Amino acid sequence: MTIQPFAVREDLLAGASTAETSALLARLSATDAAVRRVALIELADLEDTDLVPPVRHALRHDADAAVRAEAARILIAWEDEATVDALCHALLDTADEVREAAAQSLAALKQASSAATLCHWAARPEPHVLAAVLRALRELRASESFAPARGALDHADAHVRLEAVGVLGWLRDARALAPLARLATQDDHADVRRAAAGGLGSAAAEDAVAIEALLTALRDEAWQVREEAATTLGKLRPANARDALIEALDDSYWQVRVRAVRALGRLRDTAAAPNVASLLAHAISNLRKEAALALGELCDPRTIPALQAALDDRDPDVRKAVRIALNQLESAAR
């Protein structure tokens, strides 16, 4: 790749900063890549939108990958259609560092109007391009991103599917629940199953398909999926999740047990209180603390003796949680 000098418009040289601007633009054609890179940084410091075109030009045409990557990072400060398109085009660059810098800048986009350009690039066949575009769309929460994200759920690349799930999770569109339920239980990649389980958090507690998928995910071979399923069940609070969550209190990973006991507290089903209370004697202090807090939510008077016995727990955080729970029980009894 050879440097293609930027064609300087006369209006860029007009005004009080003509000499400075002219010198910087001239340095963009210097033979030394370090000089060109510093010139780009100094151009950005001027914060003049009229100087964005030469930065985009450097992103596309500079011979040095480090300069192109710097241009991609600098363009994060400007968000217009031409810049978003230039950053998307940089995802096709031959250098990894340029593609990564462009992807990072795209992920920082804030304007919903950028979604239209991103959706256009979502039609590209390259998996890394689609993944980066979906990652950028996730934060924008634009309704037009539903179609490309839904289509990407069946992509052969797991990273693409993962990013697509992220978009749909933010959109909270009911049309995505059935395919997310399928991924939560059937995808061959644990990260995708975990994300899909989290994406079901917008379902209704009466959504039989979503709840069944989460109950299945609660028995997944990957503990991260089980943890996410327990968390989401706690958010949705379906009445039929109690027994599965009680069973999860014996999970081989304490992280899953923590989320399960937290979810049981949110269910407010006192039938789970004895099982939760038994965790007040667990060796892991996080579990004892979560058990105490859950008992405060369950408000079952039968657990008062167990909580009182835990008032002298060796962990101050546990003792604090126990006091909170007892105060909740006392308030409920008034």
N, C-alpha and C positions, 0 to 999 in steps of 0.2 A: 504494500500500500504506500503510495506517495502522497505528500502533502498537496492539497489543492487550495491555493490561496483564496481567502474570502474576498469576494467582490464588495468593496466598501462603498456604501451609498454616501453621497455628499452630505445628506442631512445628519449622518452619524458624526460628522466632523464639525457640525455647526454648534455654536454656543460657547459658554465660558470654558468648558473643559476640552476644547478642541485639541490642544497640544497633548494632553495626557491621553485622551482617547485615541488619537492618531498613533501615538507611540505604542500603546498597548496592542492595537490592531496590527501594527506592523510586526510586532514581536510574535504574533501568532504564526508567522511564516518563517521564523528563525530556524536555522538548521539544528540547533540544540533543543532537544525535547524538553529539558528542564526549564528552559527559558519560556517555551510555549505554555507549559503547564502553569508556571507562576503568572504569566500574562492572563491566563483564563481566570485564575483566582482573583487577580486584581480587577479584572473586568467585572466579576461578580460583586466585588466590594463596592462598586459604583452604584449598584442597585438601580440600574437604568434599564427599563424593559426594552428600549431600542437596541440594547447591546446583547439581547438574547440570541438573535440570529447567528452571530459569529460563534457563540458557544455551541449552538446546535450544529453548525457547520463543522466545528472541530470534532464533535461527537461522531459525525458521519465520515469525515475525510482525513483526519489526522493520521499520520503514519505510525505513531507510537501508541501502543495500547494503554500505557499509563496516562497519557494525555486524554485519550478518549474516555477512560474511566473517570478521570477528574471532571471532564465535561458532564458526564452522566450524573455525578454527585452534585455538581453545581446547579444543574437544572431543577433540582428539587425545590428551589426557591421560586420557580415560575411554573404556573399551572395553566396552560392554554392548550388548545387543540393541537397546534403544531408541535409544541414541546412534548406532549403526551405521545403523539405519534412518533416523534424522533426517539423517545425513550423505548417505545415498543420495538421500533426498528433495530435499536441497539441490542435487543435480545437475540438478534441473529448474528451479532458480531462474532468474529473468529476467535476472540480472546475471552477466556473465562472471566477475567477480572472486569472486563467491560460489561459482559452480560450480568454479572452479579451486581455491579454498581447500578446498572439500569433497573434491575429488578428491585433493588432496595429503594431507589427513588420512586418507582411506580407504587411501591407499597405505602409510601408516605402521602399519596394523593389524598386530597380532602374534599374536592368539589364534585358533587354528584354529576355535573355536566361532563366530567371526564369519562363517565361510564360508556357513552356512545362510542368513543374511539376505542376504548378497551374491548368492548363487545365485538367490534370489527376485527380486532386482532385475535379474538378467541376462536376464529375460524381457521387459524394457522394449524398445520399438521404437526409441528414440532412440539413434543410433550413439555419441554422446558419453557417454551413460550406460553403455552396454555396455562401451565402451573403458575407462572409469574403474573399473568394477566388476571387469573382468578384470585390470586393473593391480593392484587391491587383492588379488585372489585369488592372483596369482602368488607373492607372498611367503609366503602361508599354506601352500601346498603341501598343501591338503586334497583328499582323493580325490574328494569330491563336486563339485569344480570341473572334473572331466574332461568331463562331459556338456555344460555350457554352452560350455566352451572348444572342444571338438570341433565343436559346432554352429556356432560363430562363425568357423571356418576358411573357410566358404563365404560369409561376409558380403560385401556389396557395398562396404563401406567398408574401405579398406586399413589404416587405423589400428586398426580392430577386429580385423582378421586378424592384425596385428602383435602386439597384446596377447594374442590367443588363442594364438599360437605361443609367446609367453613363458610362459604358464601351462603348456602341454603340455611345454615344454622342462624346466621345473622338476619336473614330475610324473614324468618318465621312464617313462611308461606305453607299453608295446610297441604298444598299439592305435593310438597316434598316429603311429607311424613311417611307415606307408604314405601317409597324407594329408600329412605333413610332407615326404616325398620328392617328392610331387606339387607342393607349393607351392615347394619349393626350385628346381624347374626350370621351372615353368609360370606362377607368379604374375606379374602384369603390373607389380608394384611391387618395385623392387630391395631396399628395406628388408625386405620380407616374405620375399623369396627368401634374403637374407642370414641373417635370424633363423631361418628354417626349416633352412638348412644347419647352423647351430649347434645347433638342436634335435635333429638326427640324431646328436648325440654320445653318446646312450645306446644306440645300435644295437650289435649284435655285429659283429665284423670279418667274419663270414661272411654277414651280411645282404645278399643280392645287390641287393635293391631300394634300400636305403639307400646302399650303396656306389656303385651305378650313378648314382644321383641326385647324389651328391657329385662323382663324376668328371665328370658333365655340368656341374655348377655351377662346376667348376674352369675351364670355358671360357666362363663367363657374360660378357655384354657389360659388366657393372658390376664394377669391380675389387674393390669391397668384398665382393661375393658370392664372387669367386674367392679372396680372402684368407680368408674364413670357411670355405670348402670345404677349403682347404689345411690350415687349423688343425684342423678336425674329422677329416680324414683322418689327421693326425698323432696324434690321440687314439685313433682306432680301429685304426690300423696294419694295414690290409688288405693282403694280399700282392700284390694286383694293382694297387696304386696307384703303384708305383715309376715306371713309364714316364711316366705323366701328371704326376707331381710333378717329374720331371726336365725335362720339357717346360716346366713352369711356372717353372723357373729362368731362362727367357728372357722372362718376362712383362714387359710394358711398364711395370709399376708395381713399384717396389722393395719395397713393402709385401707384395705377393704373393710375391715371390722370397724374402723373409725367412721367411715362414711355410712356404713349400715346402721350403726347405733345412732348416728345423727339423723338418718332418715326415719328411723323408728320413732324418735322423739317428735318429728314433724308430723307423723301419721296420727299422733294423739290417740292411739289405740292402747288402752290400759292393759289389754291382754298380754302385751309385750313387756310390761313393767318388770316382772320377776326375772326375765332373761337379761334385761338391761341392768337391773340391780346387781346381778351376779358379777358384772364387770367391774364393780367398785373395788374388788379385791385383785384385779388383774395386775400382772407385773409391769405392764407398760403404762406409764403415767398418762399419756395422751388418751388412752382408752378409758382410764378411770375418770379423767376430766370430762370427756364427751359423754360418758355414761351418766355422770351427775347432772350435766346440763340437759340431757335427754329426759331424765327423771323429773326435772323441773317442768318440762313441757308436758309430760304425761300426767303429772299431778295425781298420782295414785297414792292415797294415804298409807297403803300397805308398805310402801318403800321408805317411810320415815325412819324406822329403826336402822335400816341399812345406811341411810344417809347420815344419821346421827353418829353411827359408828365410824364413818369416814371423815368426821370432823377433825380428827387428829392425823390425817394422812400426811406422809412425809413430804409431799410435794405441795408448795404453797398455791400453785395454780389449781390443783385438785381441791384443796380446802376452800378456795374462793368459789369454785364451781358448786361445791356442796352447799355452801352458805346461800348462794343464789337460788339453788333448787329448793332448799328448805323455806326460804322466804316466799317463793312462788307457791309452795304447798300451803303455807300459813295464810297467804292472801286469798287463796282459793277456798279455804275453809271458813273464811269470815262471812 
